[in-house]
Amino acid sequence: MTAAHRPTGAIIVDDEQLARHAIRELLASHPEIPVLAECANGIEAVKAVAEHQPALLFLDVQMPKLSGFDVLELIDTDAAVIFTTAFDQYAMRAFEVHAVDYLLKPIGRDRFEVALAHAKARIGTKSPNGPELAAAARPPQQFLERLVVKDGTRVTIIPIAKLDYAEAQDDYVALASGGKKHLKQQTIASLEACLDPQSFVRIHRSYLLNLERVARIEPYGKDSKIAILCDGTRLPVSRAGYARLQELLEQRPKP
Amino acid sequence: MEATVLTRDAELKALKAQVNPHFLFNSLNSINALTSIDPAKAREMCILLAEFLRMTLGLGEKSSISLGEELQLLERFLAIEKVRFGSRLEMRENIQEGCRAALIPPLLLQPLIENAVTHGIASLLDGGTVSVTARRMDSRLAIVIENTCDLDAAKARRGGLGLPNVRQRLAARYGQESDMRVTAENGTFRVQLSLPFEASALLASEVMEQEQPR
């Protein structure tokens, strides 16, 4: 039997050393699940998951820079994911809606064993959808503050204010920020739903534009318009897109 | 009279916001882990947590407490968080002589320190420092609370309840006599408070005068 294609170990991700220790201790009575790595933040976690391809991932929700949901968006894994959280009403609701397993800290032995049994049955099945889970866990009336993207093994965090526009490319969106483009596996519609509609407008089926970046709108051809951004980028504007754009620009106070 | 209602309202909100469930659960989680690796430390943390809770209950009922009392509460809060964050959390206290006796509304600084930890330190991979400075400037008491911060994360702090509540309490209590400034620059989040310097003994006599006629 070769162990290589049947992953067995676990990775524990939590920014608190004591919290990681508590999970390690609970796992100690399961020698069939060795701890492959402990990660103190999401960036380490993204790397460690790529490197070790664990069977099981314990993922804290609240961590600096990258939350547990961000990590889930960035990893490509068949690992069974168990989220851990101290208390977060929105995260818990998201877990319940998406039938994702989670453990409340401090974690009791009995509840841990139940989660572990479920997880073992789930190993090898597809992990939950990161962006959807993150969207469900956001408190109502709050929009996304930043986007996370992975280029190879590099993780880039784009604050929303620095997003110039997004362009649909099949199953991906290209996020344009400061002259660079980052590809993210997400549809433009689901991205649009997470952003403040006062700041971002769908000017075209394929383009979502940060209003702050518009320098001017010019006619283009017979029926359509083109948006010229502050950096000179030209983006097509559909008729419906122009109507939305005009409505928003009129609402804004003139400088 | 409206001002009194406002004050009361703000005070109640402050008390309600006081013991953040996150803080409690996280502390319990730390104690849970410590029981096996360092039982003495687990016990120490239980005591700290109990003292902190007892103080928040007791102090909240008073209309004023000394800065010294508030600092004792903050020291416990930070000591508890220090167990969680380890080397990621550093603390500094710089209190000018005589300032500990100054009177302030109870739990005025606690939400600011809690903000500094949960929004400042917790969002930094390598953590940072939380500092409290107090000095007397003639008839005024100046208190500054600072923390290392990630400016991108600091922007996301809009909409929190902690800062507006402190502002509201100060305004309700001191009106134009108080001032609160919030800045975030060069990786430091800073809240500067300025309020009338009231010495403990002075207030005690005022309270007696008010209560005697009844």
Interface residues (C-beta under 8 A of the other chain):
Chain A: D15 E16 Q17 L18 A19 H21 A22 E25 A40 N41 I43 Q62 P64 K65 A86 F87 D88 L104 K105 P106 I107 Q142 E145 R146 I157 P159 A161
Chain B: P21 H22 F25 N26 L28 N29 S30 I31 N32 A33 L34 S36 I37 V83 R84 F85 G86 A122 S123 L124 L125 D150 D152 A153 K155 A156 G159
